[in-house]
Amino acid sequence: MRILVTGAAGFIGSHLCEALLHEGHSVVGLDAFVPYYPRAVKEANLSISLADPDFTFHELDLRTADLLPIVMSVDAVIHEAAMPGLPQSWTHFDAYAECNLLATQRLAEAARRTGLQRFVYISTSSVYGKSAVGAENAPLAPVSPYGVTKLAAENLLRAYADAFSMPLVVLRYFSVYGPRQRPDMAYHRFIRAMLDGTQITVFGDGSATRTSTYISDCVRGTIQALERGSNNAVYNLGGKWALSVMETIRLLAELVGVEPELAYAPTRPGDQTETRAIIDKARAELGYEPTVQPFGGLSRQVDWQRSHESRLGPSRRGADPDLERDPALSPHP
C-alpha cells in the first residue's frame, strides 16, 4: 500500500513512517516545518526514513499547497499533522484554527475526490475535557482551544465521510511519550531539567494522572487501525498504567540518578486532571494491546535524551519553549 503520512517529521509521524516502511509499505511523507520547535530536531527525526528508497518526502503546507496530486497518488492517508499542545492554543489561536481545522478541511477536500481506501485522522484525549476517563462514546467537552480545534476537525471529517463516503477512522491518542518526544512535552522537560541540573516546574500539586502511551504501542495501534478499523469508527489508543505527575518525576529521578529540584506553579488553563484510556473497543476490533510499561518506556526515553541532547546545543534542542513562541507561531512564516 502507498500511504501518505502528514506531519512526517514530527515525533509520532517519523516513528510511524519508519514502521510502515519496515512492514513493506511505500510512504509519502509531508511536513511544513512550522516552527513550533527547532527545525533541526525534525530534520534529525527524518534521517532514517530518508535513507529508504520507498520513502518520498515533500516539504509543503497543508494550508496553502495543491494537495490533490499527492493525495491522488496514494491509497491511504494518516493525518498526524497538527499544531500541538495546550498552553499556546490560548495565545496563538489563529495558528491552531488554521493548522488543525483549515488544513484538515483542505486535505479532506482532496481526499474526497479520490478513491482512498482509508483516511485515518489523529485526534486526542483532550476532546473529552478536564477528566478524560471513559469509552469513545463518553461526553465530549474540551477545555482548551487546542481540544476545541481537534474536536471540530473530527466533526468536519464526519461530515465529509457522511456526504462523500470517505472511509474515515478517528484515533484519540493519550499522552504519547518515548524517544523523539517534543521538547515542550512534560516528560521531555522533566528529563532535560534533571540532566541539566535545573529546576522543574510542577503545575498544580502534582496529583494529575495520565495513562501515557509509549511510542511503539501508539504506532502499532495506528497501523492496526489503518488495516482493520471500521469505517466511521473512533478508537482510544492509550496505555494501561496510570502515573501521577509526582510518581513520574520520582521514577525519572531514579532513572537519571538525581534528586530533582521542584517548584510549584498554579494549574494552567486547559490542563487535564486525569486521563485514563478505556481501550476495550480498540482491543476487541483492532487487536490493540499496549505492552510497554512506564519503567521500560521512560528508561528508553532517558537514554535517548542523554545521547541526543549531548550532541545539540540549547538553541537546537528547544531548551526553552518560550524562545519558540513569538513570532515563530505565525500561521504563515
C-alpha positions in Angstrom: 0.0 0.0 0.0 1.2 3.6 -0.7 0.4 5.7 2.3 0.6 9.5 2.9 1.7 10.5 6.4 1.2 14.2 7.2 3.4 15.6 10.0 6.0 13.0 8.9 8.9 14.9 10.5 7.3 15.1 13.9 7.7 12.9 17.0 5.0 10.3 16.2 4.9 10.8 12.4 8.6 10.0 12.0 8.2 6.8 14.0 5.1 5.8 12.1 6.9 6.3 8.7 9.7 4.0 9.8 7.3 1.3 11.0 5.2 1.5 7.7 8.4 1.2 5.7 9.5 -1.7 7.8 6.3 -3.5 7.0 6.8 -3.1 3.3 4.6 -0.2 2.5 5.6 2.8 0.3 5.4 6.0 2.2 4.9 9.6 1.1 5.8 12.0 4.0 4.7 15.6 4.2 5.7 18.3 6.7 5.6 22.1 6.7 8.2 22.5 9.4 6.0 25.0 11.2 8.5 26.4 13.8 6.8 25.2 17.0 10.3 23.9 17.9 13.6 23.9 16.1 13.7 22.6 12.5 17.0 20.7 13.2 15.1 18.4 15.6 12.6 17.5 12.9 15.3 17.0 10.3 17.0 14.6 12.6 13.7 12.7 13.0 13.5 12.1 9.3 17.0 10.8 8.8 16.2 7.1 8.9 13.2 7.3 6.5 15.0 9.5 4.0 17.6 6.7 3.5 14.8 4.3 2.4 14.1 4.2 -1.3 10.4 3.6 -0.6 10.1 6.9 1.1 9.3 10.2 -0.7 9.2 13.5 1.2 7.5 16.8 0.3 8.0 19.9 2.3 4.7 21.7 1.9 2.0 23.4 3.9 -1.5 21.8 4.0 -3.0 25.3 4.4 -1.8 26.5 1.0 -0.4 23.8 -1.2 -2.1 22.0 -4.1 -2.8 18.7 -2.3 -4.8 16.8 -5.0 -1.8 15.4 -7.0 -0.2 14.0 -3.9 -3.5 12.5 -2.5 -4.3 11.0 -5.9 -1.0 9.1 -5.8 -1.7 7.2 -2.6 -4.0 4.5 -1.3 -4.5 5.8 2.2 -3.9 8.9 4.4 -2.8 9.1 8.0 -3.3 12.7 9.1 -0.8 13.2 12.0 -0.1 16.9 11.3 -1.4 19.4 13.8 -0.5 22.4 15.9 0.0 20.6 19.3 0.0 21.5 22.9 -2.5 23.2 25.2 -0.9 26.4 26.7 -0.1 28.2 23.4 -3.5 27.5 22.0 -4.8 30.3 24.2 -2.4 32.9 22.8 -2.0 31.8 19.2 -5.5 30.6 18.3 -5.3 31.6 14.7 -2.4 29.2 14.2 -4.4 26.4 15.8 -7.5 27.1 13.9 -5.6 27.1 10.6 -3.3 24.2 11.2 -5.9 21.9 12.9 -9.1 22.8 11.1 -8.4 24.6 7.8 -5.6 22.3 6.9 -7.7 19.3 7.7 -10.6 20.6 5.5 -8.2 21.1 2.6 -6.9 17.6 2.9 -10.4 16.2 3.2 -11.4 18.1 0.1 -8.6 16.5 -1.9 -9.3 13.1 -0.4 -13.0 13.0 -1.3 -12.1 13.4 -5.0 -10.0 10.2 -4.9 -10.6 6.5 -4.3 -8.8 6.3 -1.0 -9.0 3.0 0.9 -8.7 4.7 4.3 -8.4 8.1 5.9 -7.0 7.9 9.5 -7.4 11.1 11.5 -5.3 11.5 14.6 -7.3 13.2 17.4 -6.6 13.5 21.1 -7.9 12.7 24.6 -8.2 16.5 25.0 -11.6 16.3 23.3 -13.0 14.6 26.4 -12.3 17.6 28.7 -10.8 18.1 32.1 -11.2 14.4 33.0 -10.6 12.1 30.1 -11.9 8.9 31.5 -14.4 6.7 29.6 -15.1 4.9 26.3 -15.3 6.5 22.9 -19.0 7.4 23.5 -18.2 9.5 26.6 -19.4 13.2 26.6 -17.0 15.5 24.7 -16.3 18.8 26.4 -12.8 20.1 25.6 -11.5 22.8 28.0 -8.7 24.3 25.8 -8.7 25.9 22.3 -6.5 23.0 21.2 -9.1 20.4 22.2 -11.8 22.5 20.6 -10.0 22.7 17.2 -9.3 18.9 17.3 -12.9 18.1 18.0 -14.1 20.5 15.3 -11.8 18.7 12.9 -13.3 15.3 13.9 -16.8 16.7 13.3 -15.8 18.2 9.9 -14.4 14.9 8.8 -17.5 13.1 9.8 -19.4 15.4 7.6 -17.2 14.6 4.7 -17.5 10.9 5.5 -21.3 11.1 5.5 -21.6 13.3 2.4 -18.9 11.6 0.2 -18.5 8.1 1.7 -14.9 8.9 2.7 -13.5 5.8 4.6 -12.8 7.6 7.9 -11.2 6.2 11.1 -10.6 8.5 14.1 -7.9 7.7 16.7 -7.8 9.6 20.0 -4.2 9.4 21.4 -3.5 9.6 25.1 -0.2 11.4 26.1 2.4 9.7 23.9 6.0 9.5 25.1 9.3 8.0 24.2 12.4 8.8 22.1 11.9 12.0 20.0 9.2 13.3 22.2 8.6 17.0 21.5 10.8 19.4 23.6 7.7 21.1 25.1 6.1 17.9 26.5 6.3 17.2 30.2 8.4 14.0 30.2 10.9 15.6 27.9 11.1 18.8 30.1 11.4 16.8 33.3 14.3 14.7 31.9 16.1 17.7 30.4 15.9 19.6 33.7 17.3 16.6 35.6 20.1 16.1 33.1 20.9 19.9 33.2 20.6 20.2 36.9 17.9 22.8 36.6 14.6 23.3 38.4 11.4 21.5 37.4 8.2 23.5 37.4 5.2 21.4 38.5 1.8 22.9 37.6 -0.7 22.2 40.3 0.1 19.9 43.1 1.4 17.0 41.0 -1.6 14.7 41.6 -2.8 14.8 38.0 -2.6 11.4 36.4 -2.0 10.0 32.9 -2.2 6.6 31.3 0.6 7.6 28.9 1.2 5.7 25.7 4.7 4.5 24.7 5.5 5.4 21.1 5.8 1.9 19.8 2.4 1.0 21.2 0.9 4.1 19.6 2.4 3.4 16.2 1.3 -0.3 16.3 -2.2 0.7 17.2 -2.3 3.3 14.4 -1.2 0.7 11.8 -3.8 -1.7 13.2 -6.5 1.0 12.7 -5.3 1.5 9.1 -5.6 -2.2 8.4 -8.6 -3.2 10.4 -10.5 -0.2 11.6 -14.2 0.1 10.7 -15.4 3.0 8.6 -16.6 6.0 10.7 -15.3 4.3 13.9 -13.5 6.1 16.8 -10.9 4.3 18.9 -9.0 5.3 22.0 -5.3 4.5 21.9 -3.6 4.7 25.3 -1.5 2.9 27.8 -2.9 1.0 30.8 -0.6 2.0 33.6 -1.6 5.3 35.4 1.0 7.5 36.9 0.6 10.9 38.7 3.0 13.7 37.8 4.8 13.3 41.1 5.1 9.5 40.6 6.6 10.1 37.1 9.1 12.6 38.5 10.2 10.2 41.2 10.6 7.4 38.6 12.6 9.6 36.3 14.8 10.8 39.2 15.6 7.2 39.9 16.5 6.5 36.3 18.6 9.7 35.9 20.2 9.3 39.3 19.5 12.8 40.7 17.5 14.5 43.4 15.3 16.9 41.4 14.7 20.5 42.4 11.0 21.3 42.3 9.0 24.5 42.1 5.2 24.7 42.1 3.0 26.9 40.0 -0.8 27.3 39.5 -2.5 24.8 37.3 -2.6 26.1 33.7 -5.9 26.8 31.9 -7.0 23.8 30.0 -4.8 21.3 31.9 -6.5 17.9 32.4 -6.7 16.4 35.9 -6.9 12.8 34.8 -6.6 10.8 31.6 -7.4 7.1 31.7 -7.7 5.4 28.3 -10.5 2.9 28.1 -9.3 0.8 25.2 -11.8 -2.1 25.1 -13.0 -1.2 21.7 -9.5 -1.0 20.2 -8.6 -4.2 21.9 -11.7 -6.0 20.5 -11.8 -4.6 17.0 -8.1 -3.9 16.2 -6.2 -6.3 18.4 -4.6 -3.4 20.2 -2.7 -4.1 23.4 -0.2 -1.8 25.0 2.9 -3.7 26.1 5.5 -1.2 27.2 5.3 -0.4 30.9 6.3 3.0 32.3 9.7 2.0 33.8 10.9 0.5 30.5 9.4 3.2 28.3 10.8 6.1 30.4 14.2 4.4 30.7 14.4 4.3 26.9 13.4 8.0 26.7 16.0 8.9 29.3 18.7 7.0 27.3 17.7 8.7 24.1 17.7 12.2 25.6 21.2 11.6 27.2 22.5 10.7 23.8 20.6 13.2 21.7 20.9 16.3 23.8 24.6 15.8 24.4 25.0 16.4 20.6 22.8 19.5 20.4 23.2 23.0 21.9 20.3 24.6 23.7 19.1 26.6 20.7 18.8 23.4 18.6 17.2 21.1 21.1 14.4 23.6 22.1 15.8 24.2 25.6 13.2 26.8 26.4 9.8 26.6 24.5 9.3 30.3 25.3 12.0 31.0 22.8 10.0 29.4 20.0 6.7 31.3 20.5 7.0 34.8 19.1 7.0 35.2 16.1 7.5 31.6 15.3 3.9 30.6 15.5 2.8 33.0 12.9 0.5 30.8 10.7 2.4 31.8 7.5 6.1 32.0 8.4 
